[in-house]
Amino acid sequence: MVDKFIEDAIEVDVDMVADGENFVIGGILEHIEEAGVHSGDAAMVLPPHTLPESTINKIRDYTYALARELKVVGLMNVQYAVKNGTVYILEVNPRASRTVPFVSKAIGVPLAKLAAKVMVGKKLKDLGFTKEIIPKHICVKESVLPFIKFPGVDITLGPEMKSTGEVMGIDTEFGRAYCKSQLAAYQNLPTKGTVFISVKDSDKKPIVAETAKKLKSLNFKIISTAGTAKFLADNKIKVGTIQRVSDGSPNLLDLIREGKIHLIINTPSGKIPRQDEIKIRSSAVAFGVPVVTTLPGADACVTGIEALVKGKLEVKPIQEYHMDKSKYQNPKSKNK
């Protein structure tokens, strides 16, 4: 077997229920973190919020083709990676996945119950589920991670699952839905204060500059270590500079302890991260400072902060979202 790592790809999960003759997609979930983070730890959005319709339709075509070929009866989960318009199939599992309860709540259909019924001979037509439902509201799944209980442990996400639970944020806009998911996962996003940004060299990309510009427009103060500060300055973003932890005090750890840092954006430098980075991230967890370790996560975080700044969050029972009959079924579905 030859493995190849795809950098900067978007991962997608698809859950489907089938009775061997009819195949219906329950939900298509776009991961917020890049491909490579375990799906149990990744934040996900339903329906997809950045993928073009042409890519989503290609994913639908592949999913139906796989289910027909495998003659699936029950549930099936497919994991994809999307890069530059190319859709790669990572994994196909003709079984239930951990995302099924989330998708069921998002679309208001008990997928596991339907799957159990078709596995004992029922047909989807008789059960009244024949078309993919695409809700107009936005649902964000976020993982609950136990790092507060393990002081000193690096909190970066990777292929090994670390989460101990998950939460769900629902709203009509992505920013508010994402913000709700973070609140439920004990990550309180700030609306003012100081943000520390430090990213590895390969992450010094336009998305970092755009994230910093958005934070400046929201009146946040930004501080960085020398390398990231130079990158941001080259992009005409004025930031303060702070020395590395290994260079002595005063440094970021001192500011965290003093309550002067309100958000940290820090991507790991490699497979074996520097000790400075681990100290920063574990200290942030210990003192309740929100910390983000991926660029897409940082972008989503700032979108959530923008939503918070604009106005208060509103809540309503999930049943009210499903009472809205304006949710629609995809006219291009190729269910058979």
C-alpha positions as CSV (number, residue, x, y, z in Angstrom):
1,M,0.0,0.0,0.0
2,V,1.3,3.5,-0.9
3,D,0.1,6.4,1.2
4,K,0.2,10.0,0.0
5,F,-0.5,13.0,2.2
6,I,-2.7,15.7,0.6
7,E,-1.9,19.1,2.1
8,D,-4.4,21.9,2.4
9,A,-7.4,19.7,1.3
10,I,-10.9,20.0,2.6
11,E,-12.3,16.8,4.1
12,V,-16.0,15.9,3.6
13,D,-18.1,13.2,5.4
14,V,-21.3,11.8,3.7
15,D,-23.9,9.7,5.5
16,M,-26.3,7.7,3.4
17,V,-29.2,5.3,4.1
18,A,-30.1,2.7,1.5
19,D,-32.4,-0.3,1.1
20,G,-30.5,-2.0,-1.7
21,E,-32.7,-0.3,-4.4
22,N,-33.2,3.2,-3.1
23,F,-30.2,5.3,-2.0
24,V,-30.7,8.6,-0.1
25,I,-28.0,10.9,1.3
26,G,-28.7,11.9,4.8
27,G,-26.2,14.7,5.0
28,I,-23.0,16.1,3.5
29,L,-20.7,17.6,6.1
30,E,-17.7,19.8,5.3
31,H,-14.9,19.7,7.8
32,I,-13.5,23.1,9.1
33,E,-10.0,21.7,9.8
34,E,-7.9,20.5,6.9
35,A,-7.9,16.8,5.9
36,G,-5.7,14.9,8.3
37,V,-7.5,15.7,11.5
38,H,-9.5,12.7,12.8
39,S,-13.2,13.1,12.0
40,G,-14.0,12.5,15.7
41,D,-12.1,15.7,16.5
42,A,-12.9,17.9,13.5
43,A,-15.5,20.6,13.5
44,M,-18.0,20.1,10.7
45,V,-20.7,22.1,8.9
46,L,-23.9,21.0,7.4
47,P,-24.7,21.9,4.7
48,P,-21.3,22.6,3.2
49,H,-20.5,26.3,3.3
50,T,-17.4,26.9,1.1
51,L,-17.6,24.1,-1.5
52,P,-19.0,24.9,-5.0
53,E,-22.2,23.2,-6.1
54,S,-20.2,21.4,-8.9
55,T,-18.0,19.7,-6.3
56,I,-20.9,18.8,-4.1
57,N,-22.7,17.2,-7.0
58,K,-19.6,15.2,-7.8
59,I,-19.5,14.0,-4.2
60,R,-23.2,13.0,-4.6
61,D,-22.5,11.1,-7.8
62,Y,-19.6,9.2,-6.2
63,T,-21.6,8.3,-3.1
64,Y,-24.5,6.9,-5.1
65,A,-22.2,4.9,-7.4
66,L,-20.4,3.4,-4.4
67,A,-23.7,2.5,-2.6
68,R,-25.1,0.8,-5.7
69,E,-21.9,-1.1,-6.4
70,L,-21.7,-2.3,-2.7
71,K,-25.5,-3.0,-2.7
72,V,-25.8,-1.3,0.7
73,V,-28.7,-2.1,2.9
74,G,-28.6,0.2,6.0
75,L,-26.2,3.0,6.6
76,M,-23.0,4.0,4.7
77,N,-20.4,6.6,5.5
78,V,-17.9,8.0,2.9
79,Q,-15.0,10.3,3.7
80,Y,-13.6,12.5,0.9
81,A,-10.8,15.0,0.5
82,V,-11.2,17.9,-2.0
83,K,-8.3,19.8,-3.4
84,N,-8.3,22.1,-6.4
85,G,-11.6,20.8,-7.6
86,T,-10.5,17.1,-7.5
87,V,-12.5,14.8,-5.2
88,Y,-10.5,12.0,-3.6
89,I,-12.2,9.0,-1.9
90,L,-10.4,8.4,1.4
91,E,-12.6,5.7,3.0
92,V,-15.9,3.9,2.5
93,N,-17.7,2.2,5.4
94,P,-21.0,0.4,4.8
95,R,-22.1,0.9,8.4
96,A,-23.2,3.6,10.8
97,S,-20.7,6.4,11.6
98,R,-20.4,8.7,14.6
99,T,-21.8,11.6,12.5
100,V,-25.2,9.9,12.1
101,P,-26.8,11.3,15.3
102,F,-25.6,14.9,14.4
103,V,-27.0,14.6,10.8
104,S,-30.3,13.2,12.1
105,K,-30.7,16.2,14.5
106,A,-29.7,18.6,11.7
107,I,-32.3,17.4,9.1
108,G,-35.0,16.1,11.6
109,V,-34.9,12.5,10.3
110,P,-34.0,9.5,12.5
111,L,-31.5,7.9,10.2
112,A,-30.5,5.1,12.5
113,K,-34.2,4.1,13.1
114,L,-34.8,4.1,9.3
115,A,-31.6,2.0,8.7
116,A,-32.7,-0.6,11.3
117,K,-36.1,-0.9,9.6
118,V,-34.7,-1.3,6.1
119,M,-32.2,-4.0,7.4
120,V,-35.3,-6.1,8.4
121,G,-36.9,-5.7,5.0
122,K,-38.7,-2.3,4.9
123,K,-38.3,0.0,1.9
124,L,-37.4,3.7,2.1
125,K,-40.4,4.6,-0.1
126,D,-42.7,3.0,2.4
127,L,-41.0,4.8,5.2
128,G,-41.4,8.2,3.4
129,F,-37.7,9.1,3.0
130,T,-36.8,9.3,-0.6
131,K,-35.0,12.6,-1.1
132,E,-32.0,14.3,0.4
133,I,-33.0,17.1,2.7
134,I,-30.9,20.2,2.7
135,P,-31.8,22.5,5.6
136,K,-31.7,26.2,5.2
137,H,-30.3,26.6,8.8
138,I,-26.6,26.0,9.4
139,C,-25.5,23.2,11.8
140,V,-21.9,23.1,13.2
141,K,-20.6,20.1,15.1
142,E,-17.7,20.8,17.5
143,S,-15.7,18.4,19.5
144,V,-15.3,18.6,23.3
145,L,-11.7,17.9,24.2
146,P,-10.4,16.9,27.7
147,F,-7.1,18.9,27.7
148,I,-8.0,20.8,30.8
149,K,-7.7,17.5,32.7
150,F,-4.2,16.8,31.3
151,P,-1.9,19.8,32.1
152,G,1.1,20.1,29.9
153,V,-0.3,17.9,27.1
154,D,0.0,19.4,23.6
155,I,-3.5,20.2,22.3
156,T,-2.9,20.1,18.6
157,L,-5.2,17.9,16.5
158,G,-4.1,15.1,14.2
159,P,-5.0,11.6,13.0
160,E,-5.5,10.2,16.5
161,M,-8.9,10.9,18.1
162,K,-8.7,12.8,21.4
163,S,-12.2,14.1,21.9
164,T,-14.6,12.8,24.6
165,G,-17.8,14.2,23.2
166,E,-19.4,16.7,20.8
167,V,-21.8,19.6,20.7
168,M,-24.0,21.3,18.1
169,G,-24.6,24.9,17.2
170,I,-27.6,25.9,15.0
171,D,-28.5,29.2,13.4
172,T,-29.4,30.7,10.1
173,E,-25.9,32.1,9.6
174,F,-22.5,30.2,9.8
175,G,-20.9,32.8,12.1
176,R,-23.6,32.5,14.8
177,A,-23.9,28.7,14.5
178,Y,-20.1,28.4,14.9
179,C,-20.1,30.8,17.8
180,K,-22.8,28.7,19.6
181,S,-20.8,25.5,19.0
182,Q,-17.7,27.1,20.6
183,L,-19.7,28.3,23.6
184,A,-21.1,24.8,24.1
185,A,-17.5,23.4,23.9
186,Y,-16.3,25.7,26.6
187,Q,-14.4,28.0,24.2
188,N,-15.6,31.5,24.9
189,L,-14.8,33.7,22.0
190,P,-13.8,37.3,22.9
191,T,-15.3,40.5,21.5
192,K,-12.4,42.7,22.4
193,G,-8.8,42.5,23.8
194,T,-5.5,41.2,22.6
195,V,-4.8,38.3,20.1
196,F,-1.5,36.5,19.9
197,I,-0.8,35.2,16.4
198,S,2.2,32.9,15.6
199,V,2.2,30.5,12.7
200,K,4.8,28.2,11.1
201,D,6.6,29.4,8.0
202,S,4.5,27.2,5.6
203,D,1.3,28.7,7.1
204,K,2.3,32.3,6.3
205,K,-0.4,32.6,3.7
206,P,-3.0,35.2,2.6
207,I,-5.6,33.6,4.9
208,V,-3.4,34.6,7.9
209,A,-3.2,38.2,6.7
210,E,-7.0,38.3,6.1
211,T,-7.7,36.9,9.5
212,A,-5.4,39.6,11.1
213,K,-7.0,42.4,9.1
214,K,-10.5,41.3,10.2
215,L,-9.3,41.3,13.9
216,K,-7.9,44.7,13.5
217,S,-11.1,46.0,11.9
218,L,-12.9,44.6,15.0
219,N,-10.5,46.7,17.2
220,F,-8.4,43.9,18.5
221,K,-4.8,44.5,19.4
222,I,-2.5,41.9,17.8
223,I,0.9,40.7,19.1
224,S,3.3,38.2,17.4
225,T,6.7,36.8,17.6
226,A,9.3,38.2,15.2
227,G,8.7,35.9,12.2
228,T,4.9,36.2,12.1
229,A,5.1,40.0,12.9
230,K,7.4,40.5,9.9
231,F,5.0,38.6,7.6
232,L,2.0,40.7,8.9
233,A,4.0,43.9,8.6
234,D,4.9,43.0,5.0
235,N,1.1,42.8,4.4
236,K,0.6,46.3,5.9
237,I,-0.8,45.0,9.2
238,K,0.6,46.8,12.3
239,V,1.2,44.4,15.2
240,G,3.2,44.4,18.4
241,T,6.2,42.1,18.8
242,I,6.9,39.9,21.8
243,Q,10.0,37.7,22.4
244,R,9.8,33.9,22.4
245,V,9.3,32.0,25.6
246,S,12.7,30.5,25.4
247,D,14.3,34.0,25.4
248,G,13.1,34.7,28.9
249,S,10.6,37.1,30.5
250,P,8.5,39.1,29.8
251,N,6.9,36.7,27.3
252,L,3.5,35.4,26.3
253,L,3.2,33.0,29.3
254,D,3.5,36.0,31.6
255,L,0.7,37.8,29.6
256,I,-1.5,34.7,29.7
257,R,-1.1,34.5,33.5
258,E,-1.9,38.2,33.9
259,G,-5.1,37.8,31.9
260,K,-3.9,40.1,29.1
261,I,-4.3,37.6,26.2
262,H,-7.9,36.9,25.0
263,L,-7.3,34.6,21.9
264,I,-4.3,32.6,20.6
265,I,-3.8,31.5,17.0
266,N,-0.8,29.2,17.0
267,T,-0.1,26.5,14.4
268,P,2.4,23.8,15.2
269,S,5.8,24.0,13.6
270,G,5.9,20.3,12.6
271,K,5.4,16.7,13.7
272,I,7.6,17.4,16.7
273,P,6.5,20.8,17.9
274,R,8.9,23.1,19.7
275,Q,8.6,23.1,23.5
276,D,7.7,26.8,23.4
277,E,4.6,26.1,21.4
278,I,3.5,23.3,23.8
279,K,3.9,25.5,26.8
280,I,1.9,28.3,25.2
281,R,-1.0,26.1,24.1
282,S,-1.2,24.1,27.4
283,S,-1.0,27.4,29.4
284,A,-3.8,28.8,27.4
285,V,-6.0,25.9,28.3
286,A,-5.1,26.1,31.9
287,F,-6.1,29.8,32.1
288,G,-9.2,29.5,29.9
289,V,-7.9,31.4,26.9
290,P,-9.4,30.2,23.6
291,V,-6.7,28.7,21.3
292,V,-6.8,27.8,17.7
293,T,-4.2,25.6,16.0
294,T,-5.4,25.5,12.3
295,L,-5.8,28.3,9.7
296,P,-9.4,27.3,8.7
297,G,-10.2,27.1,12.4
298,A,-8.9,30.7,12.9
299,D,-10.9,32.0,10.0
300,A,-14.1,30.3,11.4
301,C,-13.3,31.7,14.8
302,V,-13.0,35.3,13.5
303,T,-16.3,34.8,11.6
304,G,-17.9,33.8,14.9
305,I,-16.4,36.8,16.7
306,E,-17.8,39.1,13.9
307,A,-21.3,37.6,14.6
308,L,-20.9,38.2,18.3
309,V,-19.9,41.8,17.8
310,K,-22.9,42.5,15.5
311,G,-25.4,41.4,18.1
312,K,-26.6,39.0,20.8
313,L,-27.1,35.3,20.0
314,E,-30.7,34.1,20.0
315,V,-31.8,30.6,20.8
316,K,-34.9,28.5,20.1
317,P,-35.7,24.7,20.4
318,I,-34.4,22.5,17.6
319,Q,-38.1,21.5,17.0
320,E,-38.8,25.0,15.7
321,Y,-36.1,24.6,13.0
322,H,-37.8,21.4,11.8
323,M,-41.2,23.0,11.9
324,D,-40.0,25.3,9.1
325,K,-41.4,23.7,6.0
326,S,-39.2,25.9,3.8
327,K,-36.4,23.4,4.1
328,Y,-36.1,22.0,0.6
329,Q,-35.1,18.8,-1.1
330,N,-32.3,18.8,-3.6
331,P,-33.8,18.8,-7.2
332,K,-30.6,17.3,-8.6
333,S,-30.5,14.2,-6.4
334,K,-30.1,11.1,-8.4
335,N,-31.8,8.8,-6.0
336,K,-33.0,5.5,-7.5
